[in-house]
C-alpha cells in the first residue's frame, strides 16, 4: 500500500479547492514531522512511509466529562454546574455549550471536538469563510470585526468561549491536534521505574510526563499507544487526523412521550464515523424540550449530564514492525 497521498480534513469536511486541501495536509504534516524522527523511532509519518494492509486501527475512547471533577466529596450537581460554568473545565478534547428557554429549561446542548488548528487554517486561506461559518453555526449577526483583530483570527473570541448559546470549535489550551500528536508520539517510548516496566495508565502519564494524569483522555491514549509499541509496532494517527465524537449513550433517559432519545442526537459537522460537532435537542413538533427528559431519576438541568454520556475518540494506526524498544527511565523524552 503506497504512502498516504495527503492528510484529510477533520471529519472529512469539504475544502473549496485542491489547493486548500493541500494546505491543510501541509499543516498537519508539519505537526507530525516534529515527532517522526529518530527520537521516536516507532512513530511515523504515513505520507512518507507506507502503511500495509496488515495494519490495524486502534479506536481509543473516553468519556467527555472531565475526570478532574469527579472527587467523591463533590455532589453530582456541583460538578455538573462547575463543568457547565467554564470552557476551561472542559478538558477532554470535547467542549459544549447550552441553550435555554427564558424559564431556564434546556433546549439544546452542542458538543464539539473540532480542533482550532483547522479553523486557523481556514482563516489563513479565506477569512470570509470563517465569518460565514460563525454565522451558520453560532450567530447569524456576527461580523468580521467580532472574530479578527488586526487581520488575525482570534480563536478564543468572546463568541467562542461562552458556555451558553452555540460554540464554534475547541478553545481549551490542552484541546488541540498538536497536543494529541505530542501525546501519541511520546507514548511510543517504553518506560521503567526501579527496574520494572511502567504500564498502568496514570503511572505511565506521570512517569513520562504525558499530559495530565487526572484526565480521562491522556492516560487512555498513552496506555493504548504504549501497549502497542511494547510489541514492537509502529504507530501514527489514523486518517483523517483529529478527535471525534463517538456518540451518546441514552440508556436511562425517559422521554415524556416514549420517543427514543437516541434520535435527538444530530451530527452537524463531519461524517457519521468522524463527527466533530453534534447536538442533542428535541424536535419542536414533539412539544417538549431536553429539560423535560428524565435521566437517572432527575430532570436534565445541565449540559454536563449529557457530557457524562458522550464518548470521544482518537484513532491510532498500529503498523506491524519488529522494533525491540529499550525502556527509558521516567522523565521527559
C-alpha positions, 0 to 999 in steps of 0.5 A: 500500500503506497504512502498516504497521498495527503492528510484529510480534513477533520471529519472529512469536511469539504475544502473549496479547492485542491489547493486548500486541501493541500494546505491543510495536509501541509499543516498537519504534516508539519505537526507530525514531522516534529515527532517522526524522527529518530527520537521516536523511532516507532512513530511515523509519518504515513505520507512518507512511509507506507502503511500495509494492509496488515495494519490495524486501527486502534479506536481509543475512547473516553468519556467527555466529562472531565475526570478532574471533577469527579472527587467523591466529596463533590455532589453530582450537581456541583460538578455538573454546574462547575463543568457547565460554568467554564470552557476551561473545565472542559478538558477532554478534547470535547467542549459544549455549550447550552441553550435555554428557554427564558424559564431556564429549561434546556433546549439544546446542548452542542458538543464539539471536538473540532480542533482550532488548528483547522479553523486557523487554517481556514482563516489563513486561506479565506477569512470570509469563510470563517465569518460565514461559518460563525454565522451558520453555526453560532450567530447569524449577526456576527461580523468580521470585526467580532472574530479578527483583530488586526487581520488575525483570527482570534480563536478564543473570541468572546463568541467562542468561549461562552458556555451558553448559546452555540460554540464554534470549535475547541478553545481549551489550551490542552484541546488541540491536534498538536497536543494529541500528536505530542501525546501519541508520539511520546507514548511510543517510548517504553518506560521503567521505574526501579527496574520494572516496566511502567504500564498502568495508565496514570503511572505511565502519564506521570512517569513520562510526563504525558499530559495530565494524569487526572484526565480521562483522555491522556492516560487512555491514549498513552496506555493504548499507544504504549501497549502497542509499541511494547510489541514492537509496532509502529504507530501514527494517527489514523486518517483523517487526523483529529478527535471525534465524537463517538456518540451518546449513550441514552440508556436511562433517559425517559422521554415524556412521550416514549420517543427514543432519545437516541434520535435527538442526537444530530451530527452537524459537522463531519461524517457519521464515523468522524463527527466533530460537532453534534447536538442533542435537542428535541424536535419542536413538533414533539412539544417538549424540550431536553429539560423535560427528559428524565435521566437517572431519576432527575430532570436534565438541568445541565449540559454536563449530564449529557457530557457524562454520556458522550464518548470521544475518540482518537484513532491510532494506526498500529503498523506491524514492525519488529522494533525491540524498544529499550525502556527509558527511565521516567522523565521527559523524552 
